[in-house]
Amino acid sequence: MPEPRVGPPLPGVVSVDLDGLVSAYSPLKDEVVFLNETASDVWRLADGEHTPDELAALLATGYGTDAATLRGDVERLLDGLAAAGLLPGARPAPPPVALRVLDVPVGLLVEDAALHGLLGGLWADCAEPSDAEAPDDRAPDDEARRPVVVRVTGHGPWQVSSPAHRVEAASLPAAVGEACAAVNLSAVAATPLLAFHAAVLRHGATTVAVPGASGVGKSTLTAALLLEGWELVSDEALALPWRAGPPAAYPRPLALSDWSRATLAAPDGVEAVGEHFLRAADLGSRPAASVGPVSDVVLLRRSDDPPELVSVGRTEALQALLPRGFTSVQDPAAALGVLGDVLTGARTWALVLGDPRRAARLLTERLVPAAG
């Protein structure tokens, strides 16, 4: 950043301890470097009536550069000043919500305390493990460990911004939905895993993958299976290593429509626009503590007929999964090989999905070995 020439800092202010300000945002600390003089200029100009874009334009005029160059630095510095309660009328921001999503560290920074509580609760099953629990086979400078940042600023309306998603939300339910979408989209874009759009659930030694386009009933069946005692691996992604290995857990909150909740007699959860978010615990279940290899792939067929489970060929399952790859474009040949290995060791089925509760009971009866 160029040397500031906007003017003197606030009277009596010699410098701002940026390291101290940013320390509350430890996932960002290595990425943020500001000069104390620059901090003083931003602090002096941040009167609560200028947007970050306007502040960047003012600083750009004084520095002899363009506003786009300064916009990100100004926004991050304002985050730090607001978190420390140093902006006019500012209150310290809630602490960041540190998540690990599809093996991507995500820092969720939410300014509004009420929204922070809702989102922190919804994403608790994806909370980043402590250093003692974190895997030790990654180098500290591993690119996969660099955090993706999702910011939600304002107290209504709310601005949601991330590398993959930027939108304004006018209502609290809209802010919940957009923030959840930002976390998911950003992690999918950055994941080092091979990910396909599918639900994954576990019951003992049985691990089922259920691919399907949005609207086919995948989330409703997932919730029904959780009510039947299955454990949640993911409602979003069959996420596999590019080499041999079991799926990775991604227990993000489920989004259920009003029809699905009524059909399943599920609790309300947290309201978004046109849907409600629930955790596995809300449905009497839990995230899977460990995940074995995929034992079954179930393709969905929407129908009003009674549920029926029939065997299908592996080619049909391959054709259902391959077009739904989030990251397979990185190496299509390798993705095809990984899917081939998964399907070689799995049974493949088609499920006529009528009543989701009856369908969930049928899957449990047919796919889960009887105890004893």
C-alpha contacts under 8 A as a table, 3 or more apart, distances in Angstrom:
res1	aa1	res2	aa2	distance
1	M	34	F	7.69
1	M	70	L	7.63
2	P	63	Y	6.50
3	E	38	T	7.65
3	E	63	Y	6.94
4	P	7	G	7.82
4	P	37	E	6.73
4	P	38	T	5.87
4	P	41	D	7.62
4	P	59	L	7.82
4	P	62	G	7.02
4	P	63	Y	5.64
5	R	62	G	5.39
5	R	63	Y	5.75
6	V	41	D	6.73
6	V	59	L	6.61
6	V	62	G	4.83
6	V	63	Y	7.03
7	G	41	D	7.16
8	P	11	P	7.99
8	P	41	D	7.38
9	P	13	V	6.38
9	P	14	V	7.44
9	P	37	E	7.16
9	P	40	S	4.96
9	P	41	D	5.75
9	P	44	R	6.45
10	L	13	V	5.38
10	L	40	S	6.67
10	L	41	D	7.91
10	L	43	W	7.81
10	L	44	R	5.78
13	V	16	V	7.63
13	V	40	S	7.59
15	S	36	N	5.25
15	S	37	E	6.57
15	S	39	A	7.74
15	S	40	S	6.67
16	V	36	N	5.36
16	V	37	E	7.86
16	V	39	A	6.33
16	V	40	S	6.65
17	D	20	G	5.39
17	D	21	L	6.41
17	D	36	N	7.07
18	L	21	L	4.88
18	L	22	V	5.98
18	L	34	F	6.95
18	L	36	N	6.96
18	L	39	A	7.66
18	L	80	G	7.82
19	D	22	V	5.30
19	D	23	S	5.93
19	D	29	K	7.76
20	G	23	S	5.20
20	G	24	A	7.64
21	L	24	A	6.59
21	L	80	G	5.25
21	L	81	L	6.64
21	L	83	A	7.45
21	L	84	A	6.25
22	V	25	Y	5.30
22	V	26	S	6.87
22	V	28	L	7.45
22	V	29	K	5.93
22	V	32	V	7.85
22	V	80	G	5.51
23	S	26	S	5.20
23	S	29	K	6.35
24	A	83	A	7.85
24	A	95	P	7.00
24	A	96	P	7.93
25	Y	28	L	5.58
25	Y	29	K	6.36
25	Y	80	G	7.91
25	Y	95	P	7.58
25	Y	96	P	6.58
26	S	29	K	5.01
26	S	30	D	7.93
27	P	30	D	7.46
27	P	107	G	6.65
27	P	146	R	7.86
27	P	147	P	6.20
28	L	31	E	5.35
28	L	32	V	6.40
28	L	147	P	7.39
29	K	32	V	5.58
30	D	33	V	7.78
32	V	73	D	7.59
32	V	76	R	7.45
34	F	38	T	6.66
34	F	39	A	6.81
34	F	73	D	7.73
34	F	77	L	7.79
35	L	38	T	5.18
35	L	39	A	6.39
36	N	39	A	4.98
36	N	40	S	6.30
37	E	40	S	5.06
37	E	41	D	6.37
38	T	41	D	5.06
38	T	42	V	6.26
39	A	42	V	5.21
39	A	43	W	5.98
39	A	77	L	7.17
40	S	43	W	5.01
40	S	44	R	6.02
41	D	44	R	5.13
41	D	45	L	6.23
42	V	45	L	5.17
42	V	46	A	5.87
42	V	55	L	7.35
42	V	59	L	7.93
42	V	74	V	7.30
42	V	77	L	7.95
42	V	78	L	7.83
43	W	46	A	5.21
43	W	47	D	7.97
43	W	81	L	7.73
43	W	87	L	7.12
44	R	47	D	7.24
45	L	55	L	7.02
46	A	49	E	7.37
46	A	50	H	6.54
46	A	55	L	7.32
46	A	87	L	6.93
46	A	88	P	7.69
47	D	50	H	6.70
47	D	87	L	7.48
47	D	88	P	6.20
48	G	51	T	7.89
48	G	87	L	7.52
48	G	88	P	6.17
48	G	89	G	7.94
50	H	53	D	7.92
50	H	54	E	5.72
50	H	55	L	6.22
51	T	54	E	5.14
51	T	55	L	6.26
52	P	55	L	5.02
52	P	56	A	6.06
52	P	71	R	6.92
52	P	74	V	6.54
52	P	75	E	6.04
53	D	56	A	5.11
53	D	57	A	6.23
53	D	67	A	7.52
53	D	71	R	6.39
54	E	57	A	5.04
54	E	58	L	6.26
55	L	58	L	5.11
55	L	59	L	6.19
55	L	74	V	7.44
56	A	59	L	5.16
56	A	60	A	5.93
56	A	67	A	5.07
56	A	68	A	7.54
56	A	70	L	5.69
56	A	71	R	5.34
56	A	74	V	6.40
57	A	60	A	5.00
57	A	61	T	6.31
57	A	66	D	7.38
57	A	67	A	4.83
58	L	61	T	5.34
58	L	62	G	6.65
59	L	62	G	5.15
59	L	63	Y	5.99
59	L	67	A	7.50
59	L	70	L	7.84
60	A	63	Y	5.01
60	A	64	G	5.70
60	A	65	T	4.95
60	A	66	D	5.30
60	A	67	A	5.13
60	A	70	L	7.09
61	T	64	G	5.36
61	T	65	T	6.72
61	T	66	D	7.63
65	T	69	T	7.37
66	D	69	T	5.71
66	D	70	L	7.20
67	A	70	L	5.30
67	A	71	R	5.99
68	A	71	R	5.19
68	A	72	G	7.76
69	T	72	G	7.37
70	L	73	D	5.39
70	L	74	V	6.07
71	R	74	V	5.26
71	R	75	E	6.25
72	G	75	E	5.18
72	G	76	R	6.26
73	D	76	R	5.27
73	D	77	L	6.13
74	V	77	L	5.15
74	V	78	L	6.10
75	E	78	L	5.15
75	E	79	D	6.29
76	R	79	D	5.03
76	R	80	G	6.44
77	L	80	G	5.05
77	L	81	L	6.20
78	L	81	L	5.04
78	L	82	A	5.92
79	D	82	A	5.22
79	D	83	A	6.02
80	G	83	A	5.09
80	G	84	A	6.34
81	L	84	A	5.22
81	L	85	G	6.30
81	L	86	L	5.17
81	L	87	L	6.07
82	A	85	G	4.95
82	A	86	L	5.78
82	A	87	L	5.52
82	A	90	A	5.71
82	A	91	R	6.70
82	A	92	P	6.11
82	A	93	A	6.57
83	A	86	L	7.66
83	A	91	R	7.05
83	A	92	P	4.37
83	A	93	A	4.49
83	A	94	P	7.53
84	A	91	R	7.57
84	A	92	P	5.27
84	A	93	A	7.52
85	G	89	G	7.86
85	G	90	A	5.00
85	G	91	R	4.79
85	G	92	P	4.65
85	G	93	A	7.73
86	L	90	A	6.46
87	L	90	A	5.00
93	A	110	V	7.46
93	A	111	E	5.30
93	A	112	D	7.49
93	A	113	A	7.43
94	P	109	L	7.94
94	P	110	V	6.89
94	P	111	E	6.46
94	P	112	D	7.71
94	P	113	A	6.20
94	P	116	H	7.06
95	P	109	L	7.34
96	P	107	G	6.17
96	P	108	L	5.58
96	P	109	L	4.85
96	P	110	V	7.04
97	V	107	G	5.85
97	V	108	L	4.90
97	V	109	L	6.51
97	V	120	G	6.28
97	V	127	A	7.58
98	A	105	P	7.22
98	A	106	V	6.00
98	A	107	G	4.91
98	A	108	L	6.39
98	A	127	A	5.97
98	A	128	E	5.42
99	L	105	P	5.73
99	L	106	V	4.97
99	L	107	G	6.30
99	L	108	L	7.50
99	L	123	W	7.71
99	L	126	C	5.50
99	L	127	A	4.33
99	L	128	E	4.37
100	R	103	D	5.75
100	R	104	V	5.32
100	R	105	P	4.44
100	R	106	V	5.88
100	R	126	C	5.77
100	R	127	A	6.08
100	R	128	E	4.84
100	R	129	P	7.84
101	V	104	V	5.06
101	V	105	P	6.35
101	V	106	V	6.80
101	V	126	C	6.34
101	V	184	N	7.77
101	V	187	A	5.96
101	V	250	Y	6.32
102	L	187	A	6.32
102	L	188	V	7.11
102	L	191	T	5.73
102	L	192	P	7.87
102	L	193	L	7.11
102	L	239	A	7.20
102	L	248	A	7.10
102	L	249	A	7.44
102	L	250	Y	6.05
103	D	144	A	7.52
103	D	191	T	6.26
103	D	192	P	7.09
103	D	193	L	7.53
104	V	144	A	6.20
104	V	145	R	6.61
104	V	146	R	7.86
104	V	147	P	6.96
104	V	148	V	7.36
104	V	187	A	6.04
104	V	190	A	6.77
104	V	191	T	5.79
104	V	192	P	7.78
105	P	128	E	7.21
105	P	144	A	7.69
105	P	145	R	6.01
105	P	146	R	6.71
105	P	147	P	4.75
105	P	148	V	6.30
106	V	147	P	5.13
106	V	148	V	4.69
106	V	149	V	5.78
106	V	150	V	7.26
106	V	183	V	7.45
106	V	187	A	7.49
107	G	147	P	6.29
107	G	148	V	6.15
107	G	149	V	4.81
107	G	150	V	6.17
108	L	149	V	6.13
108	L	150	V	4.91
108	L	151	R	6.07
108	L	152	V	7.84
108	L	183	V	7.83
109	L	149	V	7.41
109	L	150	V	6.16
109	L	151	R	4.78
109	L	152	V	6.14
110	V	113	A	7.31
110	V	115	L	7.08
110	V	116	H	5.32
110	V	151	R	6.02
110	V	152	V	4.72
110	V	153	T	6.19
111	E	116	H	7.06
111	E	152	V	6.25
111	E	153	T	5.18
111	E	154	G	6.35
111	E	155	H	7.38
112	D	115	L	5.38
112	D	116	H	5.93
112	D	152	V	7.87
112	D	153	T	7.05
112	D	154	G	6.47
112	D	155	H	5.36
113	A	116	H	4.89
113	A	117	G	6.24
114	A	117	G	5.25
114	A	118	L	6.52
115	L	118	L	5.10
115	L	119	L	6.15
115	L	172	L	7.46
115	L	175	A	8.00
115	L	176	V	7.32
116	H	119	L	5.33
116	H	120	G	5.84
117	G	120	G	5.18
117	G	121	G	6.10
118	L	121	G	5.33
118	L	122	L	6.24
118	L	176	V	7.79
118	L	270	V	7.45
119	L	122	L	5.03
119	L	123	W	6.10
119	L	176	V	6.93
119	L	180	C	7.82
120	G	123	W	5.41
120	G	124	A	5.89
121	G	124	A	5.19
122	L	125	D	7.66
122	L	252	R	7.85
122	L	253	P	6.02
122	L	277	F	7.46
122	L	278	L	7.10
122	L	279	R	6.43
123	W	126	C	5.50
123	W	127	A	6.72
123	W	252	R	6.27
123	W	253	P	6.56
124	A	127	A	5.15
125	D	251	P	6.10
125	D	252	R	6.98
125	D	279	R	7.97
125	D	287	P	7.18
126	C	250	Y	6.94
126	C	251	P	6.34
126	C	252	R	6.63
129	P	132	A	7.77
129	P	133	E	5.56
129	P	134	A	5.58
130	S	133	E	5.24
130	S	134	A	5.99
131	D	134	A	5.06
135	P	138	R	6.90
136	D	139	A	7.83
138	R	142	D	6.34
139	A	142	D	5.12
140	P	145	R	7.44
141	D	145	R	7.19
141	D	146	R	7.97
142	D	145	R	5.54
142	D	146	R	7.38
143	E	146	R	5.52
144	A	147	P	7.91
144	A	191	T	7.74
144	A	192	P	7.02
148	V	162	S	7.69
148	V	163	P	7.53
148	V	186	S	7.05
148	V	187	A	7.49
149	V	162	S	6.06
149	V	163	P	7.56
150	V	160	V	7.28
150	V	161	S	5.84
150	V	162	S	4.60
150	V	163	P	7.72
150	V	179	A	7.70
150	V	182	A	6.76
150	V	183	V	6.55
151	R	159	Q	7.76
151	R	160	V	5.74
151	R	161	S	5.27
151	R	162	S	6.44
152	V	158	W	6.40
152	V	159	Q	5.47
152	V	160	V	4.54
152	V	161	S	6.56
152	V	179	A	7.13
153	T	158	W	5.61
153	T	159	Q	5.20
153	T	160	V	6.71
154	G	157	P	6.22
154	G	158	W	4.72
154	G	159	Q	6.37
155	H	158	W	5.90
156	G	169	A	7.73
156	G	170	A	6.31
156	G	171	S	6.71
156	G	172	L	7.38
157	P	168	E	6.86
157	P	169	A	5.70
157	P	170	A	4.57
157	P	171	S	6.55
158	W	168	E	5.73
158	W	169	A	5.15
158	W	170	A	6.50
158	W	171	S	7.83
158	W	175	A	6.37
159	Q	166	R	7.52
159	Q	167	V	6.07
159	Q	168	E	4.51
159	Q	169	A	6.31
160	V	165	H	7.39
160	V	166	R	5.51
160	V	167	V	5.38
160	V	168	E	6.06
160	V	169	A	7.44
160	V	175	A	7.49
160	V	178	E	6.87
160	V	179	A	6.22
160	V	182	A	7.53
161	S	164	A	7.91
161	S	165	H	5.70
161	S	166	R	4.24
161	S	167	V	6.59
161	S	182	A	7.33
162	S	165	H	5.09
162	S	166	R	6.12
162	S	182	A	6.26
162	S	183	V	7.88
162	S	186	S	6.82
163	P	166	R	7.89
163	P	186	S	6.25
164	A	182	A	6.68
164	A	185	L	6.05
164	A	186	S	5.14
164	A	189	A	7.38
165	H	181	A	7.82
165	H	182	A	5.33
165	H	185	L	7.23
165	H	186	S	7.39
166	R	182	A	7.82
167	V	178	E	7.49
168	E	175	A	7.88
169	A	172	L	7.48
169	A	174	A	5.38
169	A	175	A	5.06
169	A	178	E	7.27
170	A	174	A	6.66
170	A	175	A	7.29
171	S	174	A	5.17
171	S	175	A	6.22
172	L	175	A	4.97
172	L	176	V	6.25
172	L	272	A	7.72
173	P	176	V	5.14
173	P	177	G	6.37
173	P	271	E	5.47
173	P	272	A	3.96
173	P	273	V	5.62
174	A	177	G	5.18
174	A	178	E	6.05
174	A	272	A	5.63
174	A	273	V	5.54
175	A	178	E	5.17
175	A	179	A	5.92
175	A	272	A	7.71
176	V	179	A	5.34
176	V	180	C	6.22
176	V	271	E	7.65
176	V	272	A	5.85
177	G	180	C	5.23
177	G	181	A	6.14
177	G	272	A	5.20
177	G	273	V	6.76
178	E	181	A	4.96
178	E	182	A	6.07
179	A	182	A	5.00
179	A	183	V	6.33
180	C	183	V	5.26
180	C	184	N	6.26
181	A	184	N	5.14
181	A	185	L	5.93
182	A	185	L	5.27
182	A	186	S	5.88
183	V	186	S	5.36
183	V	187	A	6.14
184	N	187	A	5.31
184	N	188	V	6.13
185	L	188	V	5.16
185	L	189	A	6.13
186	S	189	A	5.18
186	S	190	A	6.30
187	A	190	A	5.11
187	A	191	T	5.70
188	V	191	T	5.40
188	V	195	A	7.79
188	V	326	F	6.97
188	V	327	T	7.86
189	A	326	F	7.98
189	A	327	T	7.84
191	T	194	L	7.90
193	L	239	A	5.94
193	L	240	L	5.72
193	L	241	P	5.38
193	L	242	W	6.47
193	L	327	T	7.54
194	L	239	A	5.53
194	L	240	L	5.09
194	L	241	P	6.03
194	L	242	W	5.90
194	L	325	G	7.71
194	L	326	F	7.50
194	L	327	T	5.58
194	L	328	S	6.15
194	L	335	A	7.10
195	A	237	A	5.85
195	A	238	L	5.54
195	A	239	A	4.19
195	A	240	L	6.23
195	A	325	G	5.90
195	A	326	F	5.38
195	A	327	T	5.68
195	A	328	S	7.13
196	F	211	P	7.86
196	F	237	A	5.36
196	F	238	L	5.12
196	F	239	A	6.41
196	F	321	L	6.71
196	F	322	L	7.57
196	F	324	R	5.42
196	F	325	G	4.17
196	F	326	F	5.45
196	F	327	T	7.44
196	F	328	S	7.89
197	H	211	P	6.06
197	H	212	G	6.92
197	H	213	A	7.65
197	H	236	E	5.79
197	H	237	A	4.78
197	H	238	L	6.34
197	H	321	L	7.59
197	H	324	R	5.39
197	H	325	G	6.34
197	H	326	F	6.89
198	A	209	A	6.31
198	A	210	V	5.21
198	A	211	P	3.91
198	A	212	G	6.10
198	A	218	K	7.86
198	A	234	S	7.88
198	A	235	D	6.70
198	A	236	E	5.53
198	A	237	A	4.88
198	A	238	L	5.40
198	A	321	L	8.00
199	A	209	A	5.65
199	A	210	V	4.94
199	A	211	P	6.25
199	A	218	K	6.79
199	A	219	S	7.55
199	A	222	T	6.96
199	A	233	V	7.68
199	A	234	S	5.44
199	A	235	D	4.21
199	A	236	E	5.46
199	A	237	A	6.00
199	A	238	L	6.59
200	V	207	T	7.01
200	V	208	V	5.55
200	V	209	A	4.46
200	V	210	V	6.25
200	V	232	L	6.82
200	V	233	V	5.23
200	V	234	S	5.11
200	V	235	D	6.33
200	V	236	E	7.97
200	V	237	A	7.27
200	V	238	L	6.27
201	L	207	T	5.71
201	L	208	V	5.35
201	L	209	A	6.73
201	L	222	T	7.60
201	L	230	W	6.41
201	L	231	E	5.67
201	L	232	L	4.94
201	L	233	V	5.12
201	L	234	S	6.82
201	L	288	A	7.88
202	R	205	A	7.30
202	R	206	T	5.65
202	R	207	T	4.39
202	R	208	V	6.33
202	R	230	W	5.70
202	R	231	E	5.12
202	R	232	L	6.54
202	R	233	V	6.79
202	R	288	A	6.71
202	R	291	V	7.08
203	H	206	T	5.19
203	H	207	T	6.49
203	H	229	G	7.44
203	H	230	W	4.96
203	H	231	E	6.22
203	H	368	V	6.88
204	G	207	T	7.87
204	G	368	V	7.60
205	A	292	G	6.97
205	A	368	V	7.83
206	T	292	G	7.76
206	T	294	V	7.49
206	T	295	S	5.81
206	T	296	D	7.43
206	T	367	L	7.05
206	T	368	V	6.16
207	T	291	V	7.31
207	T	292	G	6.47
207	T	293	P	6.64
207	T	294	V	4.95
207	T	295	S	5.27
207	T	296	D	6.42
208	V	294	V	5.96
208	V	295	S	6.13
208	V	296	D	4.78
208	V	297	V	5.68
208	V	298	V	7.07
209	A	238	L	6.95
209	A	294	V	6.77
209	A	296	D	6.37
209	A	297	V	4.80
209	A	298	V	6.27
210	V	218	K	6.97
210	V	297	V	5.93
210	V	298	V	5.01
210	V	299	L	6.07
210	V	300	L	7.49
211	P	218	K	7.56
211	P	297	V	7.79
211	P	298	V	7.20
211	P	299	L	6.32
211	P	300	L	7.78
211	P	320	A	6.81
211	P	321	L	6.17
211	P	324	R	7.95
212	G	216	V	6.26
212	G	218	K	6.41
212	G	299	L	7.18
212	G	300	L	6.96
212	G	320	A	7.42
213	A	216	V	5.89
213	A	324	R	7.94
214	S	217	G	7.55
214	S	218	K	7.51
215	G	218	K	7.35
216	V	300	L	7.20
216	V	301	R	7.85
216	V	302	R	6.72
217	G	220	T	5.24
217	G	221	L	6.13
217	G	300	L	7.77
217	G	302	R	7.62
217	G	353	L	7.94
218	K	221	L	5.26
218	K	222	T	6.08
218	K	235	D	7.85
218	K	300	L	7.79
219	S	222	T	4.87
219	S	223	A	6.18
219	S	235	D	6.47
219	S	254	L	6.83
219	S	255	A	7.11
219	S	256	L	6.76
220	T	223	A	5.22
220	T	224	A	6.22
220	T	256	L	6.78
220	T	260	S	5.84
220	T	356	P	6.82
221	L	224	A	4.92
221	L	225	L	6.10
221	L	356	P	5.57
221	L	357	R	7.65
221	L	359	A	7.62
221	L	360	A	6.62
222	T	225	L	5.15
222	T	226	L	6.28
222	T	235	D	6.86
223	A	226	L	5.05
223	A	227	L	6.31
223	A	254	L	7.77
223	A	264	L	7.97
223	A	280	A	8.00
223	A	283	L	7.13
224	A	227	L	5.06
224	A	228	E	6.41
224	A	264	L	6.78
224	A	356	P	6.17
224	A	357	R	5.48
224	A	360	A	5.80
225	L	228	E	4.87
225	L	229	G	6.56
225	L	230	W	5.52
225	L	357	R	7.72
225	L	360	A	5.14
225	L	361	R	7.67
226	L	229	G	5.21
226	L	230	W	4.72
226	L	231	E	6.08
226	L	232	L	7.00
226	L	280	A	6.91
226	L	283	L	6.29
226	L	284	G	7.11
226	L	285	S	5.65
227	L	230	W	7.23
227	L	283	L	5.68
227	L	284	G	6.27
227	L	285	S	6.86
228	E	360	A	6.91
228	E	361	R	6.90
228	E	364	T	7.72
229	G	284	G	7.64
229	G	285	S	6.19
230	W	285	S	6.92
231	E	280	A	7.74
231	E	285	S	6.04
231	E	286	R	5.51
231	E	287	P	5.41
231	E	288	A	5.06
232	L	235	D	7.40
232	L	251	P	6.19
232	L	280	A	6.64
232	L	285	S	7.68
232	L	286	R	6.30
232	L	287	P	4.57
232	L	288	A	5.51
233	V	248	A	7.55
233	V	249	A	4.80
233	V	250	Y	5.86
233	V	251	P	5.56
233	V	287	P	6.02
233	V	288	A	5.60
233	V	291	V	7.42
234	S	237	A	5.93
234	S	238	L	7.24
234	S	249	A	6.11
234	S	250	Y	4.77
234	S	251	P	4.75
234	S	252	R	6.62
235	D	250	Y	7.73
235	D	251	P	6.96
235	D	252	R	7.01
235	D	253	P	7.92
235	D	254	L	6.51
236	E	250	Y	7.60
236	E	252	R	7.68
237	A	250	Y	7.25
238	L	247	P	6.26
238	L	248	A	7.49
239	A	247	P	5.28
239	A	248	A	5.40
239	A	249	A	7.67
240	L	243	R	7.95
240	L	245	G	6.77
240	L	246	P	6.45
240	L	247	P	4.74
240	L	248	A	6.18
241	P	244	A	6.31
241	P	245	G	5.88
241	P	246	P	7.48
241	P	247	P	7.30
241	P	248	A	7.95
242	W	334	A	7.29
242	W	335	A	7.32
242	W	338	V	6.79
243	R	338	V	7.07
244	A	338	V	7.33
245	G	293	P	7.17
246	P	291	V	6.38
246	P	292	G	5.51
246	P	293	P	4.65
246	P	294	V	7.10
247	P	291	V	6.56
247	P	292	G	7.36
247	P	293	P	6.86
247	P	294	V	7.54
248	A	291	V	7.35
249	A	288	A	7.44
249	A	291	V	7.36
251	P	280	A	7.97
251	P	287	P	6.10
252	R	279	R	7.48
253	P	277	F	5.83
253	P	278	L	5.38
253	P	279	R	4.83
253	P	280	A	7.38
254	L	277	F	5.36
254	L	278	L	5.24
254	L	279	R	6.24
254	L	280	A	7.82
255	A	275	E	6.03
255	A	276	H	5.52
255	A	277	F	4.54
255	A	278	L	6.61
256	L	259	W	7.96
256	L	260	S	5.82
256	L	261	R	6.28
256	L	275	E	5.32
256	L	276	H	5.37
256	L	277	F	6.38
256	L	278	L	7.67
257	S	260	S	5.15
257	S	261	R	6.32
257	S	274	G	6.37
257	S	275	E	4.40
257	S	276	H	6.46
258	D	261	R	5.20
258	D	262	A	6.09
258	D	274	G	7.33
258	D	275	E	6.18
258	D	276	H	7.50
259	W	262	A	5.17
259	W	263	T	5.99
260	S	263	T	5.09
260	S	264	L	6.06
260	S	266	A	7.98
261	R	264	L	5.21
261	R	265	A	5.56
261	R	266	A	4.76
261	R	267	P	7.00
261	R	268	D	7.49
262	A	265	A	4.93
262	A	266	A	6.60
263	T	266	A	7.83
264	L	356	P	7.81
264	L	357	R	7.02
266	A	283	L	6.88
267	P	282	D	6.97
267	P	283	L	7.67
268	D	271	E	7.42
268	D	276	H	6.57
268	D	278	L	7.77
269	G	276	H	5.77
269	G	277	F	5.47
269	G	278	L	4.91
269	G	279	R	7.94
269	G	282	D	7.34
270	V	276	H	5.28
270	V	277	F	5.05
270	V	278	L	6.62
271	E	275	E	6.37
271	E	276	H	4.44
271	E	277	F	6.42
272	A	275	E	5.34
272	A	276	H	5.41
272	A	277	F	7.07
273	V	276	H	7.74
278	L	282	D	6.01
278	L	283	L	7.72
279	R	282	D	5.33
279	R	283	L	7.13
280	A	283	L	5.35
280	A	284	G	6.64
280	A	285	S	5.10
280	A	286	R	4.97
280	A	287	P	6.49
281	A	284	G	4.99
281	A	285	S	4.94
281	A	286	R	5.28
282	D	285	S	7.31
288	A	291	V	6.61
293	P	342	V	7.75
294	V	297	V	7.43
294	V	342	V	6.62
294	V	345	G	7.57
294	V	346	A	6.22
295	S	345	G	6.70
295	S	346	A	4.48
295	S	347	R	6.23
296	D	346	A	4.97
296	D	347	R	4.68
296	D	348	T	5.72
296	D	349	W	7.47
296	D	367	L	7.93
297	V	317	A	7.04
297	V	343	L	7.87
297	V	346	A	6.80
297	V	347	R	6.34
297	V	348	T	4.85
297	V	349	W	6.17
298	V	317	A	7.92
298	V	348	T	6.06
298	V	349	W	4.77
298	V	350	A	5.51
298	V	351	L	6.45
299	L	317	A	7.03
299	L	320	A	7.54
299	L	348	T	7.91
299	L	349	W	6.08
299	L	350	A	4.56
299	L	351	L	5.98
300	L	350	A	5.87
300	L	351	L	5.06
300	L	352	V	6.28
300	L	353	L	6.37
301	R	350	A	6.88
301	R	351	L	5.87
301	R	352	V	4.74
301	R	353	L	5.70
302	R	352	V	6.11
302	R	353	L	5.10
302	R	354	G	6.60
303	S	306	P	7.98
303	S	352	V	6.26
303	S	353	L	5.83
303	S	354	G	5.33
304	D	353	L	7.50
304	D	354	G	4.86
304	D	355	D	7.63
305	D	352	V	7.30
305	D	353	L	7.69
305	D	354	G	5.68
306	P	352	V	7.30
306	P	353	L	7.50
306	P	354	G	5.61
306	P	355	D	7.09
307	P	351	L	6.84
307	P	352	V	4.94
307	P	353	L	5.33
307	P	354	G	5.41
307	P	355	D	6.92
307	P	358	R	6.70
307	P	359	A	5.26
307	P	362	L	7.41
308	E	351	L	5.67
308	E	352	V	4.98
308	E	353	L	7.43
308	E	359	A	7.55
308	E	362	L	7.73
309	L	349	W	6.57
309	L	350	A	5.78
309	L	351	L	4.58
309	L	352	V	6.45
309	L	362	L	7.69
309	L	363	L	7.62
310	V	349	W	5.57
310	V	350	A	5.40
310	V	351	L	6.61
311	S	347	R	7.89
311	S	348	T	6.05
311	S	349	W	4.44
311	S	350	A	6.30
312	V	316	E	6.87
312	V	317	A	7.75
312	V	348	T	5.66
312	V	349	W	5.09
312	V	350	A	6.29
313	G	316	E	5.55
313	G	317	A	6.89
313	G	348	T	6.45
313	G	349	W	7.82
314	R	317	A	5.05
314	R	318	L	6.11
314	R	343	L	6.36
314	R	344	T	7.82
314	R	347	R	7.93
314	R	348	T	6.05
315	T	318	L	4.96
315	T	319	Q	6.14
316	E	319	Q	5.07
316	E	320	A	6.30
317	A	320	A	5.04
317	A	321	L	6.26
317	A	343	L	7.86
317	A	348	T	6.57
318	L	321	L	5.22
318	L	322	L	5.84
318	L	339	L	7.15
318	L	340	G	7.68
318	L	343	L	7.61
319	Q	322	L	5.65
319	Q	323	P	6.97
320	A	323	P	6.66
320	A	324	R	7.31
321	L	324	R	5.40
321	L	325	G	6.95
322	L	325	G	5.73
322	L	328	S	7.99
322	L	336	L	7.44
322	L	339	L	7.90
325	G	328	S	5.13
325	G	329	V	7.52
326	F	329	V	7.64
327	T	330	Q	5.91
328	S	331	D	5.80
328	S	332	P	5.35
328	S	335	A	5.44
329	V	332	P	5.31
331	D	334	A	5.42
331	D	335	A	6.18
332	P	335	A	4.99
332	P	336	L	6.13
333	A	336	L	5.19
333	A	337	G	6.35
334	A	337	G	5.00
334	A	338	V	6.23
335	A	338	V	5.13
335	A	339	L	6.20
336	L	339	L	5.21
336	L	340	G	6.04
337	G	340	G	4.99
337	G	341	D	6.29
338	V	341	D	5.18
338	V	342	V	6.33
339	L	342	V	4.99
339	L	343	L	6.10
340	G	343	L	5.26
340	G	344	T	6.03
341	D	344	T	5.17
341	D	345	G	6.76
342	V	345	G	5.66
342	V	346	A	6.43
343	L	346	A	4.90
343	L	347	R	7.30
343	L	348	T	7.69
351	L	359	A	7.80
352	V	359	A	7.87
353	L	356	P	6.44
353	L	359	A	6.13
354	G	358	R	7.79
354	G	359	A	6.91
355	D	358	R	5.41
355	D	359	A	6.13
356	P	359	A	4.88
356	P	360	A	6.01
357	R	360	A	5.11
357	R	361	R	6.31
358	R	361	R	5.12
358	R	362	L	6.16
359	A	362	L	5.03
359	A	363	L	6.28
360	A	363	L	5.20
360	A	364	T	6.24
361	R	364	T	5.06
361	R	365	E	6.14
362	L	365	E	5.14
362	L	366	R	6.10
363	L	366	R	5.20
363	L	367	L	5.63
363	L	368	V	7.64
364	T	367	L	5.52
364	T	368	V	5.36
365	E	368	V	6.08
365	E	369	P	7.85
366	R	369	P	7.76
